[in-house]
Amino acid sequence: MYFRHSNEMWSEFPELVPGVLFAEGITADVTVTERVAHYHTVAAERLAQGGESEMPEIQAWRRAFSKMGMKPTQYRCASEALLRRFRQEGSLPRLHPLVDLCNAVSIAFAIPVAVFDRQKVSGDLEVRHAHGSESYLTFSGETEHPEPREVIFADTAGQAHARRWTNRQSGLSAVREDTRSVLIVAEALHGSASRDVPRLIDAIAAELAAVWSLQTRRGILSSSSPRFDLSAEGNLQLRQHRT
């Protein structure tokens, strides 16, 4: 299995900086309360200086959504939606230790972070424009079909694992109690993304090492090196680290 963005996506968004991490051995029987609280504190301090709409990370995604023909206040990237909820309620819902950690990291960095259950992804996963025939499973169990040309995370079987790029993930590959292997993707478009995304990916890798004692494979993608292979051999061409 590999993950990549289509050539057309790189052409339309040359400023894109994606970070990818793959890990095996996740369990739900761990406590992450204090670790989540640390990132929540970072997010609260940022929000105290100005709302999420003023953050350069969020502004860049709003411009991208406008470029894709969507109203950025109607369809928000995942990190903006989380920040908005955190600002209004002072907390985020607890779902799964890994998801809670990644959501907390996401609002601390103001960068969208997607977590996919590897076993629920058929074949390869690509961020591309939809044909319109792909299937998307909502968290309520309903099946939708993305609009043609909508940006989605699509696997080889034609399943859409996210709609409107970083707006909404699918219930099909959401992390559950029995999830063991995960693919984590962070994407940013702002000016300092080339520095911030590696820091974010390293932060998540450090948490996985501390909480689950896991080694991870990770890399930063680019238009000249757009593919992340989940096999160690396939990632030799990527700049990667091990915890």
C-alpha positions in Angstrom: 0.0 0.0 0.0 1.1 3.6 -0.7 -0.2 7.0 -0.1 0.1 10.0 -2.4 -1.4 13.1 -3.8 -2.3 13.2 -7.5 -0.1 15.2 -10.0 -3.1 17.5 -10.5 -3.3 18.3 -6.8 0.4 19.2 -6.8 -0.1 21.4 -9.8 -3.1 23.2 -8.3 -1.5 23.5 -4.8 2.3 23.7 -5.1 2.5 25.2 -1.6 1.2 21.9 -0.1 3.3 20.2 2.6 2.0 16.8 3.6 3.5 14.7 6.5 2.7 11.0 6.8 3.2 8.5 9.6 2.5 4.8 9.7 2.3 2.8 13.0 1.3 -0.7 14.1 0.4 -1.9 17.5 -2.2 0.7 18.6 -4.5 -0.2 21.5 -7.3 1.6 23.2 -6.4 0.6 26.8 -4.1 3.6 27.6 -4.4 6.9 29.3 -3.5 10.1 27.5 -5.3 12.7 29.7 -2.2 14.7 30.7 -0.7 14.6 27.3 -3.9 15.8 25.7 -4.1 18.6 28.3 -0.6 19.8 27.3 -1.7 20.4 23.7 -5.0 21.9 24.8 -3.0 24.4 26.8 -1.0 25.4 23.8 -4.1 25.8 21.7 -5.8 27.9 24.4 -2.8 30.2 24.5 -2.9 30.7 20.8 -6.7 31.4 20.9 -6.1 33.9 23.6 -4.1 36.0 21.1 -6.8 35.8 18.4 -9.5 33.6 17.0 -8.8 30.6 14.8 -9.8 32.6 11.7 -6.8 34.9 12.2 -4.3 32.0 12.3 -2.1 31.8 9.1 -2.6 28.0 9.0 -6.4 28.4 8.9 -6.3 31.4 6.5 -4.3 29.3 4.1 -7.0 26.5 4.2 -9.8 29.0 3.8 -8.1 30.3 0.6 -7.8 26.7 -0.6 -11.4 26.0 0.0 -12.4 29.2 -1.9 -10.2 28.1 -4.7 -12.1 24.8 -4.8 -15.4 26.7 -5.1 -16.6 26.2 -1.5 -17.6 28.8 1.1 -14.8 28.5 3.7 -17.3 29.4 6.5 -19.6 26.7 5.4 -17.0 24.0 4.9 -14.1 24.2 7.3 -10.9 22.3 7.4 -10.8 19.8 10.3 -8.4 21.8 12.4 -10.5 24.9 12.2 -13.7 23.0 13.1 -11.9 21.5 16.1 -10.4 24.9 17.2 -13.9 26.5 16.9 -15.4 23.8 19.1 -12.6 24.0 21.6 -12.9 27.8 21.8 -16.7 27.6 22.3 -16.8 24.6 24.7 -13.3 24.6 26.3 -12.8 21.0 25.5 -13.1 18.3 22.8 -15.0 15.0 23.0 -13.1 11.9 24.0 -13.3 9.3 21.3 -10.2 7.0 21.3 -6.7 7.7 22.9 -5.0 8.0 19.6 -7.7 10.2 18.1 -7.8 12.4 21.2 -4.0 12.9 21.0 -4.1 13.6 17.3 -7.0 16.1 17.7 -5.1 17.8 20.5 -2.0 18.0 18.4 -4.1 19.3 15.5 -5.5 22.3 17.5 -2.1 23.1 19.0 -0.6 23.4 15.5 -3.8 24.5 13.8 -3.1 21.9 11.1 -5.6 19.2 9.9 -4.6 15.7 11.0 -6.4 12.6 9.6 -6.1 9.2 11.2 -7.1 6.1 9.1 -7.5 2.5 10.2 -5.1 0.9 7.7 -7.1 -2.3 7.6 -10.2 -0.5 6.3 -8.4 1.0 3.3 -8.5 -1.2 0.2 -5.2 -1.0 -1.7 -3.6 2.4 -2.2 -4.8 5.7 -0.9 -4.7 8.9 -3.0 -5.8 12.5 -2.6 -7.4 13.3 -5.9 -10.4 14.8 -7.6 -13.5 12.6 -7.5 -15.1 11.0 -10.5 -18.4 11.1 -8.8 -18.9 7.3 -8.6 -16.9 6.8 -5.4 -18.7 5.7 -2.2 -18.4 7.6 1.1 -19.8 6.1 4.4 -21.0 8.6 6.9 -20.6 8.1 10.7 -24.4 7.5 10.8 -24.1 4.6 8.3 -25.4 6.4 5.2 -23.7 6.1 1.8 -22.9 9.3 -0.1 -21.3 9.9 -3.5 -18.9 12.9 -3.7 -19.5 15.5 -6.4 -17.4 15.1 -9.5 -14.1 17.1 -9.1 -14.5 17.2 -5.3 -11.2 16.6 -3.6 -11.3 13.2 -1.8 -9.1 10.6 -0.2 -9.8 7.6 -2.5 -8.6 4.0 -2.3 -8.2 1.5 -5.0 -11.7 0.1 -4.5 -13.3 3.5 -5.1 -14.1 4.2 -1.4 -13.8 7.8 -0.4 -12.2 8.0 3.1 -12.6 11.8 3.3 -14.7 14.4 1.5 -13.8 18.0 0.6 -10.2 17.3 1.2 -9.7 18.1 4.9 -13.3 18.8 5.8 -14.8 15.4 6.8 -13.5 11.9 7.2 -15.4 8.7 6.6 -16.8 6.4 9.2 -15.5 3.5 7.3 -11.8 3.9 8.2 -12.3 5.8 11.5 -10.3 4.5 14.4 -12.2 2.0 16.6 -11.5 -0.1 19.7 -10.1 -2.9 17.5 -7.9 -0.7 15.4 -4.2 -1.8 15.4 -2.5 -0.2 12.4 -3.0 3.4 11.4 -2.0 5.9 8.7 -1.8 9.4 9.9 -1.7 12.3 7.5 -1.1 16.0 8.2 -1.4 18.7 5.5 -0.6 22.4 5.5 -0.5 25.2 3.0 0.7 28.2 5.0 4.1 30.0 4.6 5.9 28.1 7.4 4.4 24.7 6.6 7.7 23.2 5.6 8.9 23.8 9.2 5.7 23.2 11.1 4.5 19.9 9.5 7.8 18.0 10.3 7.5 19.3 13.9 3.9 18.1 14.1 4.7 14.6 12.7 7.7 14.3 15.1 5.4 15.3 18.0 2.9 12.5 17.1 5.7 10.0 16.7 7.1 11.0 20.1 3.6 10.4 21.7 3.3 7.0 20.0 6.7 6.1 21.4 5.9 7.3 24.9 2.3 5.9 25.2 2.5 2.7 23.1 6.2 2.1 22.9 5.9 2.0 19.1 8.3 2.6 16.3 7.0 4.5 13.4 7.8 5.2 9.8 7.2 8.7 8.6 8.1 11.1 5.9 7.4 14.6 4.4 6.1 14.5 0.8 6.7 16.9 -2.0 5.9 17.2 -5.7 9.3 15.6 -6.5 8.8 12.8 -3.9 5.0 12.5 -3.7 4.7 8.8 -2.6 4.8 7.2 0.9 5.0 3.4 0.8 3.9 1.6 4.0 6.7 -1.0 3.5 10.0 0.0 4.9 11.8 -0.8 1.6 9.5 1.5 -0.4 10.3 4.4 1.9 14.1 4.5 1.3 13.7 7.4 -1.0 11.9 9.5 1.6 13.5 11.5 4.4 12.3 9.5 7.3 13.1 9.0 11.0 12.7 6.2 13.5 11.7 6.7 17.1 
